Amino acid sequence: MRTAPPNGSLTHGDVGFSISSVSKKPDLTRRSRLRPSQIWTVADRRFDDALALRKTKKNKHANGAIYLGGLTIDMIMKVKLIEAHAWLEAAASRQGRSGKNQRLWRLCYELHKPEEILAELPALEQRFLAEGDAGLRLLAKLRSVFAEWSIFVRYAPQTADMAQAADFLAKVKELKQWLRRKPGRAAS
């Protein structure tokens, strides 16, 4: 029986298989610039994580569910900011940017303030308003999510209950679906 050389790579005739590539763990702490479609994928995953916590029906997991649901909306708002300011997708840093553009960069890449992102997206707010009463109700739900969430939920010593988490996640789900739609397209 052959054994792998000390560097972990099998050679001759082993079709390039590397033991190190099988056991290597992804570096989850590495920062990387994501495209809007990738951010949507991550937002969907965090929402699924929030739902998994909700399904435990244990109050001790309610804060985690709320935190992840709010993070979902935070990421989606960042997508909307990138869509409105395409330069953000490629901007490696805020250096050399004007004051307003530095602020936009920070909102996108450093801060977790979705309510401030909405203030920078008048076209998105107009999209809500253009849908009449239904849009106004959705905009009120979005502002409610902003009021009930911050990045600091993860540190809260108080515990929400699962009824609060369920209500919060229901709002997030509806908003996520609406925000994913392209402007001018009806809900399916």
C-alpha positions in Angstrom: 0.0 0.0 0.0 1.3 3.4 -1.0 1.3 6.3 1.5 1.2 10.0 0.9 4.4 11.9 0.9 5.0 14.3 3.8 3.6 17.3 2.0 0.2 15.5 1.7 0.1 15.3 -2.1 -0.2 12.0 -3.8 1.8 11.8 -7.0 2.2 9.6 -10.1 -0.9 8.3 -11.5 -3.1 9.7 -8.8 -4.9 12.2 -10.9 -3.7 15.2 -8.9 -5.6 14.3 -5.8 -4.4 16.2 -2.8 -5.0 15.1 0.8 -4.5 18.7 2.0 -7.3 19.9 -0.3 -9.8 17.4 1.3 -9.0 18.4 4.9 -8.4 22.1 4.4 -11.1 24.2 6.0 -12.4 27.4 4.4 -11.2 30.6 5.9 -14.5 32.0 7.1 -12.8 35.1 8.6 -11.2 36.3 5.4 -12.9 39.5 4.1 -13.8 39.4 0.5 -15.6 41.8 -1.8 -18.9 40.2 -2.8 -21.0 40.9 -5.9 -24.7 41.7 -5.2 -25.8 38.2 -6.3 -23.4 36.7 -3.8 -24.7 39.0 -1.1 -28.2 37.8 -1.9 -27.0 34.2 -1.5 -25.5 34.9 1.9 -28.6 36.8 2.9 -30.8 33.8 2.0 -28.5 31.6 4.0 -28.7 33.8 7.1 -32.4 33.9 6.8 -32.5 30.1 6.6 -30.3 30.1 9.7 -32.8 32.4 11.5 -35.7 30.1 10.5 -33.8 27.1 11.8 -33.4 28.8 15.2 -37.1 29.7 15.1 -38.1 26.1 14.5 -36.4 25.0 17.7 -39.3 26.8 19.5 -36.9 27.6 22.3 -37.0 31.1 23.6 -33.2 30.9 24.3 -32.8 31.0 20.5 -35.2 33.9 19.8 -32.5 36.6 20.0 -30.4 34.7 17.5 -33.3 34.3 15.1 -34.0 38.1 15.4 -30.3 38.9 15.0 -30.0 36.8 11.8 -33.3 38.1 10.4 -32.1 41.7 10.9 -28.7 40.9 9.4 -30.6 39.6 6.3 -32.3 42.9 5.8 -29.0 44.7 6.5 -27.3 42.8 3.7 -30.2 43.4 1.3 -30.0 47.1 2.0 -26.3 46.9 1.1 -27.2 45.3 -2.2 -29.6 48.1 -2.9 -26.9 50.6 -2.1 -24.5 48.9 -4.5 -27.1 48.8 -7.2 -27.7 52.5 -6.8 -24.0 53.4 -6.6 -22.3 50.9 -8.9 -18.8 52.2 -8.0 -19.2 50.6 -4.6 -18.9 47.1 -6.0 -15.3 47.7 -7.1 -14.2 50.2 -4.4 -11.4 48.6 -2.4 -11.4 51.4 0.2 -12.9 54.7 1.0 -9.5 56.5 0.6 -9.5 59.3 -1.9 -13.3 59.6 -1.9 -15.3 62.7 -1.2 -17.0 63.0 2.2 -20.4 61.7 0.8 -18.8 58.8 -1.0 -16.7 57.9 2.0 -20.0 57.8 4.0 -21.6 55.5 1.3 -18.5 53.2 1.4 -18.7 53.0 5.2 -22.4 52.3 5.1 -21.8 49.5 2.6 -18.6 47.9 4.1 -18.2 49.0 7.8 -21.5 50.0 9.4 -24.7 48.1 10.1 -27.2 50.9 9.8 -29.9 49.9 7.2 -32.1 52.8 8.2 -29.3 55.2 7.1 -28.9 53.3 3.9 -32.6 53.8 3.1 -32.0 57.5 3.6 -29.5 57.3 0.8 -31.9 55.5 -1.5 -34.7 57.9 -2.4 -35.6 55.8 -5.5 -36.2 52.8 -3.3 -38.4 54.8 -1.0 -40.3 56.1 -4.0 -40.8 52.6 -5.2 -42.6 51.8 -1.9 -44.7 54.9 -2.2 -45.6 54.2 -5.8 -47.4 51.0 -4.6 -50.0 53.0 -2.6 -51.4 51.6 0.6 -49.6 48.3 0.2 -46.3 50.0 -0.3 -46.8 52.3 2.7 -47.6 49.2 4.8 -44.4 47.6 3.6 -42.3 50.7 4.2 -43.7 50.8 7.8 -42.7 47.2 8.2 -39.2 48.0 7.0 -38.9 50.9 9.4 -40.2 48.6 12.2 -37.5 46.1 11.4 -34.9 48.9 11.6 -36.3 50.0 15.0 -36.3 46.5 16.4 -32.8 45.5 15.2 -29.2 46.6 15.5 -25.9 44.8 15.3 -26.0 44.8 19.1 -28.9 42.4 19.4 -26.3 39.7 19.5 -25.1 41.1 22.8 -28.5 41.7 24.5 -28.7 40.0 27.9 -32.5 40.2 27.7 -34.2 37.4 25.8 -37.0 37.9 23.3 -39.6 35.2 23.1 -40.4 33.0 20.0 -43.6 34.9 19.3 -41.5 38.1 18.9 -39.1 36.2 16.7 -41.9 34.8 14.6 -43.4 38.2 14.0 -40.1 39.7 13.2 -39.1 37.0 10.7 -42.5 37.2 9.1 -41.8 40.9 8.3 -38.3 40.0 7.1 -39.7 37.3 4.8 -42.2 39.6 3.2 -39.7 42.5 2.8 -37.0 40.1 1.4 -39.5 38.9 -1.3 -40.5 42.5 -2.2 -37.0 43.8 -2.2 -35.9 41.0 -4.5 -38.4 41.9 -7.1 -37.3 44.2 -9.9 -39.1 47.6 -9.9 -42.3 47.5 -12.0 -42.8 43.7 -11.6 -45.9 42.5 -9.8 -45.7 40.0 -7.0 -46.0 36.4 -8.1 
